[in-house]
Amino acid sequence: MVNLDDPQVYRNTDPGGMLAQLHGFTGQCRSAWQKARDFKLPRDYRSIDKIVIMGMGGSAIGGDLAAELAGPESPIPILVLRDYELPAHADRHTLVIGSSYSGNTEETLAVFEGAHERGCLLVALATGGRLAGLAKAWNVPLVSFQYRSQPRAATGYMLVSLLGILRALEIIGDLTSALDEATALMAGRLRELEPSSPQAHNPAKQLALDLYGRVPVVVGAGPLAPVARRWKSQINENSKGWSYFEAMPEIDHNAASGIHFPPGLAEQMCMIFLAGATTHPRNRLRFELTQQLFEGQSIRCRRIETPGQTTLAQILTAIQLGDYVSVYLAALYDTDPTAIEDIAGLKRRMSGG
């Protein structure tokens, strides 16, 4: 077994510096909010009656999280789209936000161009690329930032920038105090999550060891459901391992019955339940009963209580923990968390390369 307390392990397995990117997550959020809270939109954007956030992969998860955070306040629906075509209801009263870290994601570009043809209002979020070029050519608002990383390592910028757009629309209020709580908690937790923190006191290393050799299934309730999806995708891309996510209470209406076959699979699974201070009491009861059900079938279960009183703090601290878990799991599998050769190869084949 790899010794996660040995610094040489990360020099060997992390040549792209993913751990350094994780260290900067708190600063990302602070920097993005300083810029996002001053973002302005033309007055005619207040006439919208729905929002579509278009993105893929690491550029889409920010949309999921923003939609969850805005849900309790938003008077209009917010849809996150991961596909090539707009829904039929998108019209001139729809705001389409094209979210692409690179600015060159083909699905996002297809939807953005289709939205322009249909007369939708537009906002682009990108570091550059064709998406930024289209925004400038069409004279539509562009939110841009410069941060060199894999898209999944820029989630702080992508999420907080989207929150700035929603604030400019007056969909949500000022998040400064919530972000202050979140960043303070994350800064404090760095000491126990980083590689220099020994395994005996490092919850991310401990959880990575629990997941080693198993298929993780991450379950979140309410605003932590998209965080469960984030954990799943980080384990896929960083750890190069199978992983799945579920939402509570939906899991209790289908997946809870699918734990018997094929024989022997249960012992290869690990359930991770994400909860926080704002988790609905009935979902808390469901977590307890579902864990008992799964453990009765020899399925390993772990419960994570994410800190913070505000929803934003719970989301960001849970993302921070999951990101570290995925990189430590990559180290256990002796794989580079930054490289994504399989995805890059698919993109080349899609482009005819």
N, C-alpha and C positions, 0 to 999 in steps of 0.2 A: 504494500500500500504506500502511496506517495505521502511524504511528510509535508503537510501544508504549512508547517512552521519553518520550513527551510527556505530562505530567500532565493537560493539557487533554482528552486523549482520554477519560480516565476520568470527568472532570467531565461530559462530554457523554453518555457511554454507560452510566454506572453511577449514575443518580440515586437508586436504591434502596439503595445502599451495600453491595452484595454483597462488595466487596473488604474492607470493614471487618468484615463477618461472618467472612470467612476469617482475618483477622488474629486474631480472638478464639477460633479453634478450639482452640488449646493451653489457654487458660484455661477453656474449656468442659469439657474432659476432666478438668482438675484439680478444678474446682468440683464436677463430677458425682461424682467418686470420693470426695471428702470426705464427701458425703452418702450415697452408695451403700454404702460399706463399713460403715456403721452400721445399714443396713436390716435389719429382723428380720421373720420370718414365723412364724405359728403352727406348733406342733410337728406337727400332723396333715398339714402340707404335705410332710413328709418321706416320706409313704407313697406318693407318686406314682410311676408307672412309665413316664411319658412326658410330654413337654412340647410344646405347640403354641404358637408365637409368631405371632400374627395381626397383619398390618400391610399397608400399601400404600405404594408410592413411597418417599419419604424416611424414612417411619416403619418400613418393612420391612427396609431395608438393614442397620440395626442388628441385626435378628434374624439375618440371614444371617451377619454377622460374628461375633456372639456364639456362634452354633451352631458355626462353624468353630473359634473359639478354645476352646470347651468340648469339642469332639470328642475330643481325645486323653485327656481325664480323665473325661468323663461316662459313668456306668454305665447311663444310660437314653437313649433316642433323643430328639432335639430336631428338630421339624419346623417350618419356616417356611411359613405358609399365606398365599396371596394370592388370596382368593376369598370367596364368600358363605356357604359351608357347611362345617361340620366333617366330617372323615372319620368313617366308621362306628365306628372303634375308639376314639374319644374317649369316656371314661366317667368315673366318679367317682374313678378313680385317675389322671386326666389333669389336668395343670395347663395352663390356657389363659391366656396373657398377651396382653391386648389392648393393642397399641401404636399409638397415634394421637397425633401432636403436637397437633392441634387438639381431639381428643376427639370429633369429629363425622364421621369417615370412615364412610360408610354400610356398606361391606363389613365393616369391623372391628366395628361395632356389631351387625350381623346375626349374626356368629359369636359375639360375646360374649354376646348374649342367648340364642342357641341353646345355648351351653355352660352357661349358668345353668339353663336348662330341663332339660338332660341331667344335671345334678348334678355337673359338673366343678368342680374347684377353680379359683379365679380370682385374677388380679392385673391391675390396670389401670396403664398408663403413659401419662400425658397431661398437658398443661398445664391442662386444664379441659374444658369442653364436656359433651356428654351422657355420654360414657364415664366421666368423673370423677363425674358425678351418679349414674350407675348403681352405681358402686363404693361410693359413700357410702350409697346407699339399701339396697344388699344387704349392707353391712358387710363388704366384701372389701378386701384391702390395695390401697392406691393409692400409686404413686410419681409425684409431681408436681414440676414445676419451673417457674419463670417465666423465659422468654427469648423476646423478640419477634423473630420472623424467619420466613422461609419454612421449612417442615419440613425441606427438604434442607440448610439451613444450621444445623440443630440436631443434626446427627448425633453430635457429641461427647456431648451430653446423653443422646440416645436409646440409643446403644451402651453407654456406661459405666453408665447406669442398669440396663440389662438385665444387664450383668455383675454388678452389685450384687445383683440378684435371684438369679442363679445362685450367687453366693457365699453368700447367705443360705440357700440350699437345700443347701449343701456340695457342689454339683456341681463347682465350681472352687475353687481356693485363693486366697490373698491375692495380688492383682496389683499391689501398691504399687510394688515394685521395677521391674517391667516398665513400669508407667505412668510412673515417674520417668525411665526411659531414653527412653521415647517422647516425653515432653514436653520433655526436654532437647534431643533431636535436632530436634524441630519448632521449638523456640524459636531454635536456632542456624540452621536453614535459612530462617527468615523473612527474614533479611538478603539472601539471594540470590534469593528468590522474589517479594518484594513489588515494586510498581511502581517504586520508587526505584532498584532494582537494574537496571543497564543490560542491554540485550538480550545483549550480548557475554558477560555472566557470569550470565545468568538462564536456567536450564534450562526453566522453565515457558514463558517467552516464546519460546524457541527451538523448543520442541515445538509450541506453538500455530501458529507460522509453518509448520512442517512439515505440520500438519493442515489448514491453510487451503485451501479448495477441494477437499478430499478427504473420503472417507467413512472415519472411523476404525473399526477393529476392534481391540478391546482384549482381550488374552489373558492370563489369570492361571492359576497352578498352585496347588493346595492352598488354603491360607488366603487367597491372593491372587486366587483366582477370584471371590469376591464383591466384591473391590476392583475387578476389571475391570468387573463389573456397575455398580458405583458410578461409575466413569469414564464408562461409556456413558450412564447416566441424567443425569449432570451435563452432558455435552455436549449431550444432548437438551434439557434444561430451561434451562441457562444460555446455551448457544451457539445454541440453536434449530436444531441441525443433526442430520442422520441419524448414527447411530452404532450399533455392535453389540458384543457381547462373546462370548467363547468361553472354555472351560476346557481347559487342557492336563492330561492327554493326550487327552481326548475329541476335540479338533479334528483330531488326526491320524488319526482313524477315520472321518471324513466330510468336514468342510469342506476338508481339504487336497486333496480331489479336485475341489472345486467352484470352481476358480480359472481356468477356461478360457473360460467363456462368461457373459454375452454378450461378444462381441468389444469390446475397448477399455475395458472396465470396470476391468481390473486397474490401469491407469495412474491411475485416480481413487481408489484405495484407499490406506490407510496402516495397517499392522499395528503395534501397540504390544505388546511382550512384557514382562510384569511378573515379576521374579524377586527373590529375597532370599536371605539366608544360610541359611534353612531349606528352600529349594526342593530337592526330591528330586533326586539326581544324574541319574537317568534322565530326569526332566523337563528338566533343564538340557541334556542331550544333545539331547532332542527340540526344545527351543527353537532350538538351533544348526542342526539339520538342517532344521527347518521354515522357518526364516528363509532358508536357502539355497534351498529349494524355491520359496518365494514370490518372492524376489528374481530367480530365474531366469525368472519370469513378469512381470518389470518392476513388481512390487508393492513400494512403498516400505515399509521396515521400520525400526523403532526399538526398541532394547532398553533397558529401565529397570531398574537395580539399586537396589532400595529399601534404605536403610540400616537398621541395627539388628540386634542379636543375638537379641532375643526376637521371637516372632511378633506380639505386640501392637504393638511398635515398628515393625515392617515394615508392618503394616496401616495404622497411623495416619499414618506418613510418606508412604506411597503415596497415601492419601486426600488429604493436604495438597497434594501435588504435582498430582494430577489436578484438584482443585478450582481451583487457580490457572490451570492450563492452560485449563480450560473458560471462565473469565472473560476471559482474554486472547484466546481464540478469539472470544468474543462481541464484544470490542472490534474485532477484525479484520473481523467481519461487521456492525459498527455497529449492534448490537442490545443492548437492556437485559437483563442477566443475571437480574434479579429478576422481571420481568413474565412471566407464563405465561397469556396471554389465551386461547390455544386450550384449555388444560386447564380454566380457569375457565369458559369458555363451555360445554364439555361438562358440567361439574357443574351449571350452571344448567339446561341442557336435561334432564338426568337428573332434576332436582327439579321439572321442569315450569315453570321460569321462562323 
